[in-house]
Amino acid sequence: MNNTPKPTPLTLFGLVLEDANAAERAIVLGGLPAPVRVIWHVIGRPRYARHLRRVRG
């Protein structure tokens, strides 16, 4: 992780959540500390959406 670019873990997390069903997403997100959930919703989700637009068009 030390050599991983900062945005990469958020992109990977987005990939995991994209393939999860609603119950799985709830379990994954529910297991995160509150500050990490906030980071995901405020920074991660929009960044992942931009990534998808670049990759998928």
CHARMM internal coordinates of N, CA and C (Angstrom, degrees):
IC EDIT
DIST 1 N 1 CA 1.4495
DIST 1 CA 1 C 1.5250
ANGL 1 N 1 CA 1 C 111.69
DIST 1 C 2 N 1.3227
ANGL 1 CA 1 C 2 N 117.06
DIHE 1 N 1 CA 1 C 2 N -27.64
DIST 2 N 2 CA 1.4625
ANGL 1 C 2 N 2 CA 119.28
DIHE 1 CA 1 C 2 N 2 CA -178.43
DIST 2 CA 2 C 1.5181
ANGL 2 N 2 CA 2 C 112.45
DIHE 1 C 2 N 2 CA 2 C -61.09
DIST 2 C 3 N 1.3226
ANGL 2 CA 2 C 3 N 117.43
DIHE 2 N 2 CA 2 C 3 N -31.77
DIST 3 N 3 CA 1.4635
ANGL 2 C 3 N 3 CA 121.52
DIHE 2 CA 2 C 3 N 3 CA -178.18
DIST 3 CA 3 C 1.5253
ANGL 3 N 3 CA 3 C 112.83
DIHE 2 C 3 N 3 CA 3 C -97.65
DIST 3 C 4 N 1.3147
ANGL 3 CA 3 C 4 N 117.10
DIHE 3 N 3 CA 3 C 4 N 2.10
DIST 4 N 4 CA 1.4588
ANGL 3 C 4 N 4 CA 121.47
DIHE 3 CA 3 C 4 N 4 CA -178.82
DIST 4 CA 4 C 1.5226
ANGL 4 N 4 CA 4 C 109.61
DIHE 3 C 4 N 4 CA 4 C -83.35
DIST 4 C 5 N 1.3490
ANGL 4 CA 4 C 5 N 117.45
DIHE 4 N 4 CA 4 C 5 N 129.93
DIST 5 N 5 CA 1.4770
ANGL 4 C 5 N 5 CA 118.69
DIHE 4 CA 4 C 5 N 5 CA 176.03
DIST 5 CA 5 C 1.5239
ANGL 5 N 5 CA 5 C 110.59
DIHE 4 C 5 N 5 CA 5 C -56.38
DIST 5 C 6 N 1.3024
ANGL 5 CA 5 C 6 N 116.87
DIHE 5 N 5 CA 5 C 6 N 143.19
DIST 6 N 6 CA 1.4642
ANGL 5 C 6 N 6 CA 122.94
DIHE 5 CA 5 C 6 N 6 CA -173.47
DIST 6 CA 6 C 1.5341
ANGL 6 N 6 CA 6 C 114.38
DIHE 5 C 6 N 6 CA 6 C -52.46
DIST 6 C 7 N 1.3526
ANGL 6 CA 6 C 7 N 120.47
DIHE 6 N 6 CA 6 C 7 N -41.79
DIST 7 N 7 CA 1.4729
ANGL 6 C 7 N 7 CA 119.12
DIHE 6 CA 6 C 7 N 7 CA -178.08
DIST 7 CA 7 C 1.5310
ANGL 7 N 7 CA 7 C 114.22
DIHE 6 C 7 N 7 CA 7 C -72.56
DIST 7 C 8 N 1.3193
ANGL 7 CA 7 C 8 N 118.32
DIHE 7 N 7 CA 7 C 8 N -18.29
DIST 8 N 8 CA 1.4602
ANGL 7 C 8 N 8 CA 121.17
DIHE 7 CA 7 C 8 N 8 CA -172.89
DIST 8 CA 8 C 1.5272
ANGL 8 N 8 CA 8 C 113.67
DIHE 7 C 8 N 8 CA 8 C -60.19
DIST 8 C 9 N 1.3327
ANGL 8 CA 8 C 9 N 120.77
DIHE 8 N 8 CA 8 C 9 N -46.20
DIST 9 N 9 CA 1.4755
ANGL 8 C 9 N 9 CA 118.60
DIHE 8 CA 8 C 9 N 9 CA 179.00
DIST 9 CA 9 C 1.5286
ANGL 9 N 9 CA 9 C 113.02
DIHE 8 C 9 N 9 CA 9 C -59.29
DIST 9 C 10 N 1.3246
ANGL 9 CA 9 C 10 N 117.30
DIHE 9 N 9 CA 9 C 10 N -35.05
DIST 10 N 10 CA 1.4649
ANGL 9 C 10 N 10 CA 119.18
DIHE 9 CA 9 C 10 N 10 CA 178.25
DIST 10 CA 10 C 1.5247
ANGL 10 N 10 CA 10 C 110.77
DIHE 9 C 10 N 10 CA 10 C -67.16
DIST 10 C 11 N 1.3208
ANGL 10 CA 10 C 11 N 117.08
DIHE 10 N 10 CA 10 C 11 N -38.53
DIST 11 N 11 CA 1.4633
ANGL 10 C 11 N 11 CA 120.47
DIHE 10 CA 10 C 11 N 11 CA 177.38
DIST 11 CA 11 C 1.5205
ANGL 11 N 11 CA 11 C 110.22
DIHE 10 C 11 N 11 CA 11 C -64.99
DIST 11 C 12 N 1.3155
ANGL 11 CA 11 C 12 N 117.22
DIHE 11 N 11 CA 11 C 12 N -44.51
DIST 12 N 12 CA 1.4621
ANGL 11 C 12 N 12 CA 120.62
DIHE 11 CA 11 C 12 N 12 CA 178.85
DIST 12 CA 12 C 1.5266
ANGL 12 N 12 CA 12 C 111.05
DIHE 11 C 12 N 12 CA 12 C -62.89
DIST 12 C 13 N 1.3125
ANGL 12 CA 12 C 13 N 116.65
DIHE 12 N 12 CA 12 C 13 N -39.25
DIST 13 N 13 CA 1.4612
ANGL 12 C 13 N 13 CA 120.82
DIHE 12 CA 12 C 13 N 13 CA 177.93
DIST 13 CA 13 C 1.5272
ANGL 13 N 13 CA 13 C 110.05
DIHE 12 C 13 N 13 CA 13 C -63.93
DIST 13 C 14 N 1.3212
ANGL 13 CA 13 C 14 N 116.57
DIHE 13 N 13 CA 13 C 14 N -39.94
DIST 14 N 14 CA 1.4603
ANGL 13 C 14 N 14 CA 120.62
DIHE 13 CA 13 C 14 N 14 CA 176.39
DIST 14 CA 14 C 1.5147
ANGL 14 N 14 CA 14 C 112.11
DIHE 13 C 14 N 14 CA 14 C -61.29
DIST 14 C 15 N 1.3232
ANGL 14 CA 14 C 15 N 116.72
DIHE 14 N 14 CA 14 C 15 N -39.95
DIST 15 N 15 CA 1.4618
ANGL 14 C 15 N 15 CA 120.53
DIHE 14 CA 14 C 15 N 15 CA 177.42
DIST 15 CA 15 C 1.5189
ANGL 15 N 15 CA 15 C 111.26
DIHE 14 C 15 N 15 CA 15 C -62.45
DIST 15 C 16 N 1.3204
ANGL 15 CA 15 C 16 N 116.36
DIHE 15 N 15 CA 15 C 16 N -41.98
DIST 16 N 16 CA 1.4629
ANGL 15 C 16 N 16 CA 120.71
DIHE 15 CA 15 C 16 N 16 CA 178.83
DIST 16 CA 16 C 1.5268
ANGL 16 N 16 CA 16 C 109.88
DIHE 15 C 16 N 16 CA 16 C -61.99
DIST 16 C 17 N 1.3197
ANGL 16 CA 16 C 17 N 116.38
DIHE 16 N 16 CA 16 C 17 N -47.58
DIST 17 N 17 CA 1.4608
ANGL 16 C 17 N 17 CA 119.82
DIHE 16 CA 16 C 17 N 17 CA -177.82
DIST 17 CA 17 C 1.5253
ANGL 17 N 17 CA 17 C 111.87
DIHE 16 C 17 N 17 CA 17 C -67.33
DIST 17 C 18 N 1.3171
ANGL 17 CA 17 C 18 N 117.16
DIHE 17 N 17 CA 17 C 18 N -33.09
DIST 18 N 18 CA 1.4642
ANGL 17 C 18 N 18 CA 120.29
DIHE 17 CA 17 C 18 N 18 CA -179.55
DIST 18 CA 18 C 1.5225
ANGL 18 N 18 CA 18 C 111.03
DIHE 17 C 18 N 18 CA 18 C -63.66
DIST 18 C 19 N 1.3291
ANGL 18 CA 18 C 19 N 117.35
DIHE 18 N 18 CA 18 C 19 N -38.54
DIST 19 N 19 CA 1.4590
ANGL 18 C 19 N 19 CA 121.04
DIHE 18 CA 18 C 19 N 19 CA -178.48
DIST 19 CA 19 C 1.5256
ANGL 19 N 19 CA 19 C 113.34
DIHE 18 C 19 N 19 CA 19 C -84.23
DIST 19 C 20 N 1.3170
ANGL 19 CA 19 C 20 N 117.44
DIHE 19 N 19 CA 19 C 20 N -8.70
DIST 20 N 20 CA 1.4631
ANGL 19 C 20 N 20 CA 120.84
DIHE 19 CA 19 C 20 N 20 CA -178.91
DIST 20 CA 20 C 1.5283
ANGL 20 N 20 CA 20 C 110.01
DIHE 19 C 20 N 20 CA 20 C -85.45
DIST 20 C 21 N 1.3191
ANGL 20 CA 20 C 21 N 115.22
DIHE 20 N 20 CA 20 C 21 N 150.00
DIST 21 N 21 CA 1.4662
ANGL 20 C 21 N 21 CA 117.97
DIHE 20 CA 20 C 21 N 21 CA 172.82
DIST 21 CA 21 C 1.5295
ANGL 21 N 21 CA 21 C 108.33
DIHE 20 C 21 N 21 CA 21 C -82.05
DIST 21 C 22 N 1.3089
ANGL 21 CA 21 C 22 N 117.16
DIHE 21 N 21 CA 21 C 22 N 177.99
DIST 22 N 22 CA 1.4715
ANGL 21 C 22 N 22 CA 121.01
DIHE 21 CA 21 C 22 N 22 CA -174.54
DIST 22 CA 22 C 1.5287
ANGL 22 N 22 CA 22 C 112.23
DIHE 21 C 22 N 22 CA 22 C -59.83
DIST 22 C 23 N 1.3214
ANGL 22 CA 22 C 23 N 117.01
DIHE 22 N 22 CA 22 C 23 N -41.13
DIST 23 N 23 CA 1.4647
ANGL 22 C 23 N 23 CA 119.87
DIHE 22 CA 22 C 23 N 23 CA -179.46
DIST 23 CA 23 C 1.5320
ANGL 23 N 23 CA 23 C 110.92
DIHE 22 C 23 N 23 CA 23 C -67.10
DIST 23 C 24 N 1.3188
ANGL 23 CA 23 C 24 N 116.30
DIHE 23 N 23 CA 23 C 24 N -41.79
DIST 24 N 24 CA 1.4645
ANGL 23 C 24 N 24 CA 120.09
DIHE 23 CA 23 C 24 N 24 CA 178.69
DIST 24 CA 24 C 1.5232
ANGL 24 N 24 CA 24 C 111.32
DIHE 23 C 24 N 24 CA 24 C -64.38
DIST 24 C 25 N 1.3488
ANGL 24 CA 24 C 25 N 116.14
DIHE 24 N 24 CA 24 C 25 N -42.09
DIST 25 N 25 CA 1.4754
ANGL 24 C 25 N 25 CA 119.93
DIHE 24 CA 24 C 25 N 25 CA 177.56
DIST 25 CA 25 C 1.5182
ANGL 25 N 25 CA 25 C 110.53
DIHE 24 C 25 N 25 CA 25 C -59.72
DIST 25 C 26 N 1.3228
ANGL 25 CA 25 C 26 N 116.53
DIHE 25 N 25 CA 25 C 26 N -42.46
DIST 26 N 26 CA 1.4683
ANGL 25 C 26 N 26 CA 120.59
DIHE 25 CA 25 C 26 N 26 CA 179.97
DIST 26 CA 26 C 1.5270
ANGL 26 N 26 CA 26 C 110.81
DIHE 25 C 26 N 26 CA 26 C -62.26
DIST 26 C 27 N 1.3227
ANGL 26 CA 26 C 27 N 116.46
DIHE 26 N 26 CA 26 C 27 N -40.52
DIST 27 N 27 CA 1.4637
ANGL 26 C 27 N 27 CA 120.18
DIHE 26 CA 26 C 27 N 27 CA 179.25
DIST 27 CA 27 C 1.5260
ANGL 27 N 27 CA 27 C 110.40
DIHE 26 C 27 N 27 CA 27 C -65.60
DIST 27 C 28 N 1.3362
ANGL 27 CA 27 C 28 N 116.00
DIHE 27 N 27 CA 27 C 28 N -46.86
DIST 28 N 28 CA 1.4724
ANGL 27 C 28 N 28 CA 120.01
DIHE 27 CA 27 C 28 N 28 CA -178.08
DIST 28 CA 28 C 1.5237
ANGL 28 N 28 CA 28 C 110.24
DIHE 27 C 28 N 28 CA 28 C -63.13
DIST 28 C 29 N 1.3172
ANGL 28 CA 28 C 29 N 116.70
DIHE 28 N 28 CA 28 C 29 N -51.08
DIST 29 N 29 CA 1.4634
ANGL 28 C 29 N 29 CA 120.00
DIHE 28 CA 28 C 29 N 29 CA -178.11
DIST 29 CA 29 C 1.5221
ANGL 29 N 29 CA 29 C 111.35
DIHE 28 C 29 N 29 CA 29 C -66.66
DIST 29 C 30 N 1.3298
ANGL 29 CA 29 C 30 N 117.32
DIHE 29 N 29 CA 29 C 30 N -35.47
DIST 30 N 30 CA 1.4533
ANGL 29 C 30 N 30 CA 120.73
DIHE 29 CA 29 C 30 N 30 CA 179.45
DIST 30 CA 30 C 1.5214
ANGL 30 N 30 CA 30 C 113.29
DIHE 29 C 30 N 30 CA 30 C -67.28
DIST 30 C 31 N 1.3358
ANGL 30 CA 30 C 31 N 116.32
DIHE 30 N 30 CA 30 C 31 N -22.81
DIST 31 N 31 CA 1.4556
ANGL 30 C 31 N 31 CA 120.54
DIHE 30 CA 30 C 31 N 31 CA 179.03
DIST 31 CA 31 C 1.5109
ANGL 31 N 31 CA 31 C 114.34
DIHE 30 C 31 N 31 CA 31 C -84.47
DIST 31 C 32 N 1.3235
ANGL 31 CA 31 C 32 N 116.36
DIHE 31 N 31 CA 31 C 32 N -5.97
DIST 32 N 32 CA 1.4635
ANGL 31 C 32 N 32 CA 120.13
DIHE 31 CA 31 C 32 N 32 CA -179.84
DIST 32 CA 32 C 1.5213
ANGL 32 N 32 CA 32 C 110.95
DIHE 31 C 32 N 32 CA 32 C -86.68
DIST 32 C 33 N 1.3167
ANGL 32 CA 32 C 33 N 117.25
DIHE 32 N 32 CA 32 C 33 N 147.02
DIST 33 N 33 CA 1.4671
ANGL 32 C 33 N 33 CA 119.24
DIHE 32 CA 32 C 33 N 33 CA 171.98
DIST 33 CA 33 C 1.5338
ANGL 33 N 33 CA 33 C 109.64
DIHE 32 C 33 N 33 CA 33 C -62.45
DIST 33 C 34 N 1.3034
ANGL 33 CA 33 C 34 N 116.58
DIHE 33 N 33 CA 33 C 34 N 150.18
DIST 34 N 34 CA 1.4705
ANGL 33 C 34 N 34 CA 121.76
DIHE 33 CA 33 C 34 N 34 CA -177.34
DIST 34 CA 34 C 1.5348
ANGL 34 N 34 CA 34 C 113.06
DIHE 33 C 34 N 34 CA 34 C -52.48
DIST 34 C 35 N 1.3332
ANGL 34 CA 34 C 35 N 120.03
DIHE 34 N 34 CA 34 C 35 N -44.70
DIST 35 N 35 CA 1.4690
ANGL 34 C 35 N 35 CA 118.37
DIHE 34 CA 34 C 35 N 35 CA 179.96
DIST 35 CA 35 C 1.5343
ANGL 35 N 35 CA 35 C 113.06
DIHE 34 C 35 N 35 CA 35 C -62.14
DIST 35 C 36 N 1.3198
ANGL 35 CA 35 C 36 N 116.57
DIHE 35 N 35 CA 35 C 36 N -34.10
DIST 36 N 36 CA 1.4682
ANGL 35 C 36 N 36 CA 119.85
DIHE 35 CA 35 C 36 N 36 CA 179.22
DIST 36 CA 36 C 1.5211
ANGL 36 N 36 CA 36 C 109.89
DIHE 35 C 36 N 36 CA 36 C -70.48
DIST 36 C 37 N 1.3369
ANGL 36 CA 36 C 37 N 117.45
DIHE 36 N 36 CA 36 C 37 N -38.69
DIST 37 N 37 CA 1.4742
ANGL 36 C 37 N 37 CA 119.90
DIHE 36 CA 36 C 37 N 37 CA 175.90
DIST 37 CA 37 C 1.5199
ANGL 37 N 37 CA 37 C 110.75
DIHE 36 C 37 N 37 CA 37 C -61.04
DIST 37 C 38 N 1.3229
ANGL 37 CA 37 C 38 N 117.03
DIHE 37 N 37 CA 37 C 38 N -40.73
DIST 38 N 38 CA 1.4680
ANGL 37 C 38 N 38 CA 120.63
DIHE 37 CA 37 C 38 N 38 CA 178.66
DIST 38 CA 38 C 1.5312
ANGL 38 N 38 CA 38 C 109.67
DIHE 37 C 38 N 38 CA 38 C -63.61
DIST 38 C 39 N 1.3267
ANGL 38 CA 38 C 39 N 116.68
DIHE 38 N 38 CA 38 C 39 N -44.94
DIST 39 N 39 CA 1.4724
ANGL 38 C 39 N 39 CA 120.21
DIHE 38 CA 38 C 39 N 39 CA 178.36
DIST 39 CA 39 C 1.5223
ANGL 39 N 39 CA 39 C 109.84
DIHE 38 C 39 N 39 CA 39 C -59.11
DIST 39 C 40 N 1.3234
ANGL 39 CA 39 C 40 N 117.06
DIHE 39 N 39 CA 39 C 40 N -43.16
DIST 40 N 40 CA 1.4612
ANGL 39 C 40 N 40 CA 119.63
DIHE 39 CA 39 C 40 N 40 CA 179.28
DIST 40 CA 40 C 1.5240
ANGL 40 N 40 CA 40 C 110.72
DIHE 39 C 40 N 40 CA 40 C -61.30
DIST 40 C 41 N 1.3326
ANGL 40 CA 40 C 41 N 117.70
DIHE 40 N 40 CA 40 C 41 N -48.26
DIST 41 N 41 CA 1.4636
ANGL 40 C 41 N 41 CA 120.28
DIHE 40 CA 40 C 41 N 41 CA -176.14
DIST 41 CA 41 C 1.5250
ANGL 41 N 41 CA 41 C 112.77
DIHE 40 C 41 N 41 CA 41 C -69.45
DIST 41 C 42 N 1.3081
ANGL 41 CA 41 C 42 N 117.47
DIHE 41 N 41 CA 41 C 42 N -36.82
DIST 42 N 42 CA 1.4693
ANGL 41 C 42 N 42 CA 120.84
DIHE 41 CA 41 C 42 N 42 CA -175.63
DIST 42 CA 42 C 1.5306
ANGL 42 N 42 CA 42 C 112.01
DIHE 41 C 42 N 42 CA 42 C -84.71
DIST 42 C 43 N 1.3257
ANGL 42 CA 42 C 43 N 117.09
DIHE 42 N 42 CA 42 C 43 N -39.58
DIST 43 N 43 CA 1.4701
ANGL 42 C 43 N 43 CA 120.58
DIHE 42 CA 42 C 43 N 43 CA -174.87
DIST 43 CA 43 C 1.5225
ANGL 43 N 43 CA 43 C 111.81
DIHE 42 C 43 N 43 CA 43 C -110.83
DIST 43 C 44 N 1.3169
ANGL 43 CA 43 C 44 N 116.56
DIHE 43 N 43 CA 43 C 44 N -47.59
DIST 44 N 44 CA 1.4566
ANGL 43 C 44 N 44 CA 121.03
DIHE 43 CA 43 C 44 N 44 CA -172.41
DIST 44 CA 44 C 1.5124
ANGL 44 N 44 CA 44 C 114.95
DIHE 43 C 44 N 44 CA 44 C -66.22
DIST 44 C 45 N 1.3220
ANGL 44 CA 44 C 45 N 117.17
DIHE 44 N 44 CA 44 C 45 N -50.33
DIST 45 N 45 CA 1.4706
ANGL 44 C 45 N 45 CA 119.56
DIHE 44 CA 44 C 45 N 45 CA -178.21
DIST 45 CA 45 C 1.5238
ANGL 45 N 45 CA 45 C 112.42
DIHE 44 C 45 N 45 CA 45 C -60.26
DIST 45 C 46 N 1.3348
ANGL 45 CA 45 C 46 N 118.47
DIHE 45 N 45 CA 45 C 46 N -49.29
DIST 46 N 46 CA 1.4691
ANGL 45 C 46 N 46 CA 117.70
DIHE 45 CA 45 C 46 N 46 CA 178.88
DIST 46 CA 46 C 1.5410
ANGL 46 N 46 CA 46 C 112.33
DIHE 45 C 46 N 46 CA 46 C -62.32
DIST 46 C 47 N 1.3258
ANGL 46 CA 46 C 47 N 116.35
DIHE 46 N 46 CA 46 C 47 N -38.16
DIST 47 N 47 CA 1.4666
ANGL 46 C 47 N 47 CA 119.76
DIHE 46 CA 46 C 47 N 47 CA 179.52
DIST 47 CA 47 C 1.5322
ANGL 47 N 47 CA 47 C 109.80
DIHE 46 C 47 N 47 CA 47 C -65.47
DIST 47 C 48 N 1.3208
ANGL 47 CA 47 C 48 N 116.66
DIHE 47 N 47 CA 47 C 48 N -40.95
DIST 48 N 48 CA 1.4624
ANGL 47 C 48 N 48 CA 120.26
DIHE 47 CA 47 C 48 N 48 CA 178.59
DIST 48 CA 48 C 1.5263
ANGL 48 N 48 CA 48 C 110.36
DIHE 47 C 48 N 48 CA 48 C -65.98
DIST 48 C 49 N 1.3098
ANGL 48 CA 48 C 49 N 118.07
DIHE 48 N 48 CA 48 C 49 N -40.00
DIST 49 N 49 CA 1.4678
ANGL 48 C 49 N 49 CA 121.30
DIHE 48 CA 48 C 49 N 49 CA 177.76
DIST 49 CA 49 C 1.5256
ANGL 49 N 49 CA 49 C 110.64
DIHE 48 C 49 N 49 CA 49 C -61.48
DIST 49 C 50 N 1.3311
ANGL 49 CA 49 C 50 N 117.35
DIHE 49 N 49 CA 49 C 50 N -41.47
DIST 50 N 50 CA 1.4758
ANGL 49 C 50 N 50 CA 120.39
DIHE 49 CA 49 C 50 N 50 CA 176.72
DIST 50 CA 50 C 1.5243
ANGL 50 N 50 CA 50 C 110.43
DIHE 49 C 50 N 50 CA 50 C -63.64
DIST 50 C 51 N 1.3252
ANGL 50 CA 50 C 51 N 116.04
DIHE 50 N 50 CA 50 C 51 N -41.30
DIST 51 N 51 CA 1.4639
ANGL 50 C 51 N 51 CA 120.33
DIHE 50 CA 50 C 51 N 51 CA 178.08
DIST 51 CA 51 C 1.5262
ANGL 51 N 51 CA 51 C 110.51
DIHE 50 C 51 N 51 CA 51 C -59.62
DIST 51 C 52 N 1.3349
ANGL 51 CA 51 C 52 N 117.30
DIHE 51 N 51 CA 51 C 52 N -44.99
DIST 52 N 52 CA 1.4550
ANGL 51 C 52 N 52 CA 120.63
DIHE 51 CA 51 C 52 N 52 CA 179.64
DIST 52 CA 52 C 1.5248
ANGL 52 N 52 CA 52 C 111.62
DIHE 51 C 52 N 52 CA 52 C -62.40
DIST 52 C 53 N 1.3260
ANGL 52 CA 52 C 53 N 117.11
DIHE 52 N 52 CA 52 C 53 N -40.18
DIST 53 N 53 CA 1.4733
ANGL 52 C 53 N 53 CA 119.74
DIHE 52 CA 52 C 53 N 53 CA 178.75
DIST 53 CA 53 C 1.5209
ANGL 53 N 53 CA 53 C 110.80
DIHE 52 C 53 N 53 CA 53 C -63.20
DIST 53 C 54 N 1.3412
ANGL 53 CA 53 C 54 N 117.05
DIHE 53 N 53 CA 53 C 54 N -39.48
DIST 54 N 54 CA 1.4599
ANGL 53 C 54 N 54 CA 119.85
DIHE 53 CA 53 C 54 N 54 CA 178.74
DIST 54 CA 54 C 1.5281
ANGL 54 N 54 CA 54 C 111.52
DIHE 53 C 54 N 54 CA 54 C -67.91
DIST 54 C 55 N 1.3209
ANGL 54 CA 54 C 55 N 117.00
DIHE 54 N 54 CA 54 C 55 N -40.27
DIST 55 N 55 CA 1.4571
ANGL 54 C 55 N 55 CA 121.17
DIHE 54 CA 54 C 55 N 55 CA -175.35
DIST 55 CA 55 C 1.5321
ANGL 55 N 55 CA 55 C 111.74
DIHE 54 C 55 N 55 CA 55 C -79.59
DIST 55 C 56 N 1.3179
ANGL 55 CA 55 C 56 N 116.15
DIHE 55 N 55 CA 55 C 56 N -44.67
DIST 56 N 56 CA 1.4700
ANGL 55 C 56 N 56 CA 120.48
DIHE 55 CA 55 C 56 N 56 CA -173.09
DIST 56 CA 56 C 1.5302
ANGL 56 N 56 CA 56 C 114.13
DIHE 55 C 56 N 56 CA 56 C -99.20
DIST 56 C 57 N 1.3097
ANGL 56 CA 56 C 57 N 115.54
DIHE 56 N 56 CA 56 C 57 N -16.44
DIST 57 N 57 CA 1.4517
ANGL 56 C 57 N 57 CA 119.70
DIHE 56 CA 56 C 57 N 57 CA 179.06
DIST 57 CA 57 C 1.4646
ANGL 57 N 57 CA 57 C 116.09
DIHE 56 C 57 N 57 CA 57 C 85.14
END
COOR INIT
IC SEED 1 N 1 CA 1 C
IC BUILD
